[in-house]
Amino acid sequence: MVSAAHYTEISAIARKRRAANIAAFYPEMDVDEAALPNNLTEHALKSGYYTTDELEIIESEAEDILEKIRDGIWTSMEVTEAFCKASALAQQLVSLFVRMLIPRPDCNADQLCHRSSVL
């Protein structure tokens, strides 16, 4: 059985690893955990962490995103990067995942853009 102290140590190691992984791709947001509101969605959207374009993407409906990709307004890569950045911030705020796999979605987005340009 894992003791509470041992679990705390393991958790701290995992959080440091996760923070380093996120920081390799996205800037960390300076967060005072004690001052976080109950509604983290609104906090994240109004935090200044996202660019105007990223906000437009992550607040869009799926159909609108697909239309803008189809019409060449956005690329699959831009959409993927916006949502990966949103995921990274969510991870930082609520610790949903122990490990984020960011490079793989970027690879898939590049392949999708290449395929759609060939069609």
Secondary structure, 3 states (H helix, E strand, C coil): CCCHHHHHHHHHHHHHHHHHHHHCCCCCCCCCHHHCCCCHHHHHHCCCCCCHHHHHHHCCCHHHHHHHHHCCCCCHHHHHHHHHHHHHHHHHHHCCCCCCCCHHHHHHHHHHHHHHHHC
